[in-house]
Amino acid sequence: MCTMSIEDITGFAEEEAHLYKEAHVDGCLIENMYDLPYLHTESVGPETVAAMTRVCTKVREVLPKLPLGVQILAGANRQAIAVALAAGLDFIRAEGFVFSHIADEGQMDACAGSLLRYRKNIGAQNILVFTDIKKKHSSHEITADLSTSETAKAAEFFSSDGIILTGSATGVAADPYELNTVKQEVKSPVLVGSGITANNVHLFAKASGLIVGSHFKENGIWSGNLCPQRVNDFMNKIHDLKGSSLWP
């Protein structure tokens, strides 16, 4: 469990936001990654929502024009919608949108119907919902007869604003072949949400977006401090790739 005060957490987030601003990243996703062990869905209480709203509001002040999103672990998608609306963010990252899986927090069930109705009921239709499928840190044995592409098509049918592919765990890369296959099957944006590094980013050039976390930290470990040099080097690599034949 996080032992930092809300003032320290907010200051920490503000400092990182300034570093990302200086590196000219294309967007930021705010997440309660350090809030271990994670609560499950409806067990995430008002204290977490309040803290995340304060942090997200501060980050928005630092990055007034950048696309910003929020994810609240674990599976607290309705709470994330509420935080995004209150803090003026643009999107959320949602777990368990379609089908069920067994995560390390317990069973996650599909939430698309209730989540999107909640979004409409609170007037948050402007908040995009990007959805993990075949999510990392989870067992998918109960849907083993469904391919990633079939799951992506189900998420698209249920009005996901974007599909997120990951590897098996934080820092583990997704499968480039799987990315290309899913891109052929759906019209929705397809993002890659784990394991992106400066060394492999060219393999994911067809992705609609890249969520980079661990690679930006010291020694590439998610729990380390943000390393400005790693962020800058990565953004320089992206700039170089966009000017080459490797980037579509």
N, C-alpha and C positions, 0 to 999 in steps of 0.2 A: 504494500500500500504506500502511496506517495506520502512523504512526511514534510514536503515543502509547504510553506504558507501560500495562500492565494496571491499575496503580493509578490512573492518570489516566483511563483509559476507564471504570473502575468509578465513580470519583468524578463524572465527567461525567454518567453515567447516573443516579446517585443524585440529583444536583442537578436534572436534568430531571424525575425522578419526583416530587420535592417540588413542583415548579411545577405539574405536572399534578394532583397531589393538591389543591393550593390552588384550582385552577380547577374542581374537581369533575367531571372527565371521567368517562365511563361505563366506560372500560376502556383498556388500553394494549397496544400491540404493539411488541415489541423486535426490532430488525433490525440486522444488521451492514452498514448502508448505506455506511459510509465505508471498508469493507475492499476498496478497488479495487486492481487489477482483480479481478473476482470469479472464484473457482475454480468448476469445474464438478462438481457432484454429488459423486461418490465421491472427487474430489480434495481435498475439504474435510477437513482432517486433525484429529487429536486436539487440536492446539493451539487451533484455532478452537472446537471443542466445549468445551474446558476454559474458554476465555475467556468464551464466551457463557453457560456455566453460572454462572460467578462473577458476571457482570453481572446475569443474570436473578435470581439468588438475592438480590442486593442490592436490586434493584427490588421484589422480592416483600416484603422486609423493610419497605420504605417504604410499600408499598401492599398490606397483608396481606389485604384483603377484596375488592379490585377484580379483575374478570376480566382476566387477563393472558395474552398469547400471545407466540410467537416465530416469526420467519422467519429462516432462515440461507441467505444467497445463496451460490451460485446453485443452486437445486434440491436443496439438502441437506436433504431432508424427513425422512429417517430420523434424521439427526443432530439435527434440531429436535425430533422426538418424544422422543429421549433427554434432551435438555436440558430440555424442558418437564417431563418426569417427575421429573428430579433436582431441579429448582428449584421445583417445586410450582406450575407454571403450568396454564392451563386449555385452551389451544388452540394450534395452529400454523397458519401460512399456508403452503400447499403449492403449488408450481409443477408443471406437467406431470403432473397427476393422471390425465387421460384424453387420448387421442390424442397426436400428436407435433407439435412446432413447432420452428422454427429461431430460437433466441434469440441475443443478441449474444455469449453464452458458447459457442455451438455448439448442436447438436441436443439437444432435450429430449424424452425418450420417456415414455410413460405409465408410472405407477408405482403405481396404485391397489392392485393385487393384492398386490405385495410389501410396500408401505407398511403397509397395514392388517393384514396378517399379522404384520409386525414389531411393530406397536403391541400386538397381542394377546399375542405371545410374551414381551414384556418387562413385561406387566401394566399397560399404559398405556391401557386402554380408556376411561378417564375423560378423556383428552386429545382434544378435538374437532379435526377436520381440516377447515379451511376452505380451499377450493380455487379458485385462479384458473382461469378458462377464457378462451380467446382472449387470452392474456396480453399485457400491454404490452411494449414493447421487443422485439418478436418478429415474424417473418414467419409467416403462417398459410396460405401458398399451397398447402401439401400437404394442407390440409383446407379448401380454399376452397369445396368443394361442401357443406360442413356449416355450417348457420347457428349463431348463438350459442345459440339456444334448443335446437337439437338437441344441441349440445355440453353444455349445462346438464343436459338430460335424461339424457345418458350419465353425467355425473358423479353425478347423483342415483342412477341405477341401480347405480353402483359404490360407493354408500354414503358419498358426501361428506356431511359434516355441515353444509355451507353453501357456496353458490356466490358467487364474487367476480367482479364485472364491473369493468373498467377502461377508460380511454382508451388511446390508442396509446403513451403515454409517461408518465413521472412528471410529475405536475402537470397532465396533460391530462384533462379530465373525460370520464366515461363518457357514453353516450347515454341520456337519460331515457326515450325511446321504447323502447329496447332493454330497459331495466330493467322497464318495465311489461309488455313482451311476455314476458320470461323469467318474471316473477312469475306470469303466467297459465298457464305451461307446467309449472312444478314446484311441489312442496309444500315443498321445502327452503327454509331461509332464504336470501335473496339480499342480499348486501352490495355496496356500491360502494367500490372500493379505490383511486381516484385522482381528482385534480382537484376535490375538494370544497372550496368556499369559502363564506364568509358570504353572498356575493352569489348563489350558485346552489343552496345547500343545499335551498331549498324545492322545487326541481325533483326532488329525490330523496327526498321525504318517504315514499314507499312502500317504500323499502329497509329491510331488516331490521337493517342496521347500516351505519355510515359509517366508513371508515378515512381519517383526515386526517393528512397529514404536512407537505407543502410549505407549505400555507397557514398553519401555525403558526410557521413560521420567518420571520426578518427578511426583509422585502421579498417574502415568498412563495417564496423559493428554498430548495430542499431542503437545500443545504449550509450554509445560514446558521445562526445561533444561534437557539435557541428564544425566541420573543417572547411573554412572559406576557400582554401586552395583546391580542395577536391571539388567543391561546387563550381568554382571558376574554370577549372580544367575541363570539367564535364560540359559546361555551357560553351566553352571554346570548341570542344569536339563536335557538339551539335551544330554550331555555326559553320564549321568546316564541312561537315557532312551535307548540310543543306545546300552547299555550293558544289557538290559533287554528284556523280552519276549514281552513287549508292543510295541517295535520298529521292524518293518518288516526287 
